[in-house]
Amino acid sequence: MIARKKKTTIFTAVFLCLVLLLGVAGCGPKESADTEDGKTVIKIGTVGPLSGTAAAYGTNVLRGIEVAVDEANASGELGDYVLKIVSEDTEGDWSKAANAFQKLVDIDKVNVIIGAVLSSETAAGGDIIKDAKVPTISPSSTAVDLTKGNPYLFRNCLSDEVQAIQLAEYAVKELGLSKFAILYTNNDYGKSLKDAFEAKANELAEVVAVEVFMDGDENFKSQLTSIKEKNPDSLYIAGYYTEAGKIAQQAKELGMNVQLLGADGLCNVVLLQIGGEAVEGAYATSGFYPDDPTPAVQNFVNAYKEKYNEDPDMFAAQAYDATRIVIEAIKSKGPSSEEIREGIAATKDFPGITGKTSIDEEGDTIKDVIILKVENGKFIRAR
């Protein structure tokens, strides 16, 4: 009996030690210790809509990330580390985005997240990544003050405020417009653009009408009829390409003679496909111009076209740059989440394909605005 009791005691002690060791391991760093082909895996999580009405944005963001990851892994520039993408589809829903962020940090144990795509999605994940201390950089979430107060959240796209202010100035000073109407989508993105554009346009000229619509709406003739009565010379659409293309068509059907203006939500080939001739001559702010002749831009464009058989848009390009910023952070600081955060925060004059990029003390980006124009069924650079 004494020998059996002693043996049981020893077994229990060993078992408790194993439990304690597992507990310590579970409380350790989030960074993955997975290996692949003898290299340590660094997990990059992505969050964005891969289905639903905003799928073109999320798909192109993911593709831009994939091009950068493929290049880095093929070049061996990270030495003993290899990058692996863990992708989550939000369907454009902020609540599903929150779940996606939670899964990436709790289950997948990613080192860093590139995303989300829509501002509402990124806002939904803000507290989650802050509590988990997982650095996150969005290539396309533009809501004003989105990164403020969160040392783990960054972006490499221009805020709605910057885009709207610069387009309003361009519209008045360069295009000679003076009577503006605004039609905006009732979400964070649309409201943010509307507020900034309305304030600046009223400062420089006059806003004569403001109307609202919902994401997914098909018929805008009621709002457009009301706008037409105010006789504006331009219409600023604060929304996304699907609705913008339909708005342009319906405005044309109503005989409205207005200059169409918009932000980066319009900069997708789907706008041209839906809007057709109705979007000819439209201007929109953007972060990328694919016909820029510089070697870095053309190398990316060619790699993207070879992989996906289509031209990259601004969302793909900004996602590529966001990934390259992460890669440079790993190279300069290290692969842990905290080291990546430090590297992203220290970004200064990064020579991206979307322009020279710096990250300020609030995690926001500093770069120039590009203005594109639809001409002969294609986006060209106006400024």
N, C-alpha and C positions, 0 to 999 in steps of 0.2 A: 504493500500500500504506500509506504514511504517513497519507494523508488518510482512508482507510477505518478504520485503526486508531484515529485520533483521534476519528472519528465514533462508533465502537463504544465507546470509552472514555467519551465524553459520555453516550451512551445508558445505559451501565451505571451511571454516576454518578446519572443522573436516576432510574433504576429503584431503586437503593439508597436514594435519598432518599425515594421513595414508600413503600418497605417500612418505612423508619424512621418515617415519619409515621403509617402505618397502625398500626405497633406501639405508638407513643405513644398514639394514639387508643384502641387496645384496652386500654391500661393505665390509662386515665383513669377519671373518676368513673362509677359505675354508672348514674347518672340518665339517663333516656331523653331524646333530643333530638327525638323524634317530634313532629310537629305535626298538628293536626286543626282545620279551619276557622280557620286562622290562629293557633291557640293552642298553646302547648307542652303536651304530654301528660305527666301525672304518673301513673305506673302503680302501681296497687294490686293486689298479689297476694293471692289467697285460697286457703286450704288447708282441706279438710274432706271428710267423706263425703257425696257426692251420690247414691250408690247403696249397696246393702247394708243391713244391719239398723239402722244408725244414720243412715240417709239423711235422716230427718225433721229431725234436729238440723242437719246440714250444709246442707240445702236452706233451712231457715229463717234460718240465719246468713247465707247468701249473699243471701237476699231482703232482710234488714235492711240489709246493705251497699248493695244496689242502690237501695233507697229513699233512703238518705242521699246516695249519689253522684248520683242523678237530681236531687234537690233542689239540691245544690250547683252542678251544671252548669247547671241551669235558671235559678238565681238570679244567676249570674255573680259570686258572692261571691269567687271566686279570681282575678278579673281576667284576666290573660293566660294563665292555666293552665286546663286541663280534665282531669278525672279519667277514667281508663280502668281497668276491672277485668280482671284476668287470673286466671281461676279454674282450680283443679286439684282433681280428684276423688281422694280417698284410698281410697274404699270402706271406710273405718274401719280400715285396716291401717297400722300404724306404719311398716313398711318402705316402703310406697308413699308415705306422708307424707314420709319422708326424701327420696325421689326427687323429690317435688313441690316441696319447699323448694329442692332443688339446681337444678331446672329454672328456677324463678322467679328465682333470683339469677344463675345462669350464662347462661341463654339468653334469658329474657324481660327481664332487667335491670330488675326492678321497683324502685321507690323505697322501698316500704314493704309489709309483709305484714300482713293481718288474718287471724289464725288461729294455730294450727290450732283445731279444734273440740274433739276429745278430748284429754285430758291426755297420753296416750301418743304421740299424733301431734305435739303441740307439743314434748314432750321429745325426740322424734326429730330435730326441726329445730333444736334449741337451739344446738348447736355450729356448725351450718352458717350460721345467720344471724349468729352471733357472729363467726365468721371472715370472713364477707363484709361485716360491718358494715351489715347491712340491718335497720332497726328493725322489730319485730314485736309486735303487740298481740293477745292472744287474748281473745275475748269470752266464752269458756265453759270453758277448761281450768282445773280447780280443784284439782289435786294440790298438796299442801303443799310449800312451798319451791321451786316450779317455776321461778320467775323469779330465785331467789337466785343471785348471782354472775355474772349475765349482763346487762351494761348495755344490751343491745339487745333484751331480752325483757321485755314488760310484759303485764299483763292488767287488765281492768276488771270482772271477776267475783270473787265472794267465794271464798276458799279452802274446801276441804272441811272443814278444821279449824274455821273460824269457823262454818260452817253447822251442823255436827254438834254443836258445843258449845252453840250457842244453841237448837237444837231439843231437845236433852236437857234443858236448863234449863226450857224451856217445857213439855215433857212432864211433868216432875216437879212443877213449881211451879204450873202453870196447869191441866193436865189431870189431875193427881193420880195419875199412873202410877208404879209402883214395881218391877215385874218385867219386864225387857226381854229380848227375844230379837233376835238380829241375823242376817240372811241377806244375804251380800254377794257381789258378783261378783268373780271372781279376776283383777282387773286393777288398775292404779294407782289409778283412781278409786274402785273398791269398797274396796280395802284402806285407802286414806287415810281415807275416811268411816268405815269400821269401827273403825279404830284410835282416831280422835278421839271417836266416839260412845261406844265401849265404855269409854274412860277416864273420860269425864265422867259417864256413866250409873252406873258403879260408884262414883264419888265421891259422887253424890247419892242413889243407890238401889242396885239390884242387876241385873246381867246374868246371866241363868240359862242362856242357850244361845247359841252362835255356830256358824253353818253357812255353807258356801261353795257357790257354783255357778259355772258357766262361761257366758260370753257365748254366746247362741244356744241355751241349754238350753230344752227344752220341758216336761220333767217334773221337778217339785220335791217330789213327795209323800214321797220318802224323807227329805229334810231336814226337811220340815214335820212329818212324823210324829214324828221325833226331838225337834223343838222342842215339839210339843204335849204330850209326856210331861213336860216341865218346867213346864207350866202358867203361861206368861207372860201378862201382861195387855196386852202390846203387842209388835209386830213391826216392827223397823226394817229396811227394805229398802235396802241400799246398792248401787244399780244403776240400770239404765235402764228406761224406760217399757214396752218390749215384754215383758221378763221379769217386771217388777213386776205388770203386768196379769194375767199368767198365774199368778203366785204368789198373788195375791189371790183369783182364781177357785178355785184348788186348795185354798187354806186354807179357803175357805167350804165346799167339797165335803167336807172332812175335819171340818167342824163346829167349827172353831177360832173362838173368840170373842176376837179380839184387836184392839186399836187399831193401824191401819196408819200407819206413819211413813216418811218418806223425804226425800231431798234433791232438788236441782234436776233430776236425771236423770228424775224422775217427771213433771215439769211440762210435759206435752205432751198435746194432745187425743187422741193415740193411746192413752194410758193409759186414758182414759174409754171409748174405743171397744172396747178389748180387755177391760178389767176390768168394765165395766158396773156393776151394782149392788154387785159385790164390792168396789169401791174407794170406795163412798159413805162419807163421814166421814173419809177418809184425810187426813193432814196432810203437807205437804212444804215445805221451804225454797225460796225463789225470789228472783230479783232483779228481778221485774217484775209489776205488776198492771194489766192492760189496762183495767179499769173505773175506774181513777183519773181523777177528773173534771178534773184540771188541763189547761189548753189544750195544752201541749206534748205530753202523753201522747195526748190525743184527736186532735190533728193527725196524729201518727204513725200511730195506729190507723186513722184514716180513709184516710190515704194508702196504707197497707199493704193495707187491704181493697179499696180501689179498684183497686189494681194486681194483687192475687192472689186476690181474692174469698174471703178467709177472714181470721179474726182472727189477729193476730200473737201469738207466744208469747214467753217470756222470752229464748230464744236469738236471735230476730229483734230484739228490743228492745235487748239487750246488744250485738249486732253493729252496730245503728244507732248506739248511743252510742260504740262503739269507732271507728267511721268518723268521727263528728263530732269526737271527740278528735283524730284524725289531721288532719282539716280545720282545726281550730283551731290545731294545731301548725304547719301549713303557713302559715296566715295570720299567726301571731305570730313564727315563726322563719325560714321559707323552705321551698322545695320539695326541697332535696337530702336524701339519706338521713340525713346527720348532723344537719341542721337539724331534720328531723322527729323524730329521736330526742331531741334536746334539748327540743323542744316537748312531746312526750309525757311525758318525765321531769319536766317542770315543771308538770304538770297539778295544779291545786289547786281544790277546790270547783267542779268542772265541773258545771253544772246539767243533768244528764242525765235522760232519761225513766225511767231505772232508779234514780234517786236522785242526790243530790249525791255526786260522785266525786272522790277525790284519789288520786294515785299516790305511794307512799312511796319511800324511798331504794333499796329492793330491787326496785322495779318492780311491787310488789303493790298491790292496791286497798284503799282505805279507804271503806267505805259500810255502811249498815244492812242487816240481813237482813229480808226479808219472809217471813211464813209464810202459806201458802195452805191452804184446806180444800176438799175435794170435797163439794159440796152440790147435790143435785138435778141431778146430771150436769154440773156446772160448777165451775170453780175460783173460790172467793171468798176475800177477804182475811180472815184470822183475826187477824193482827197486822201 
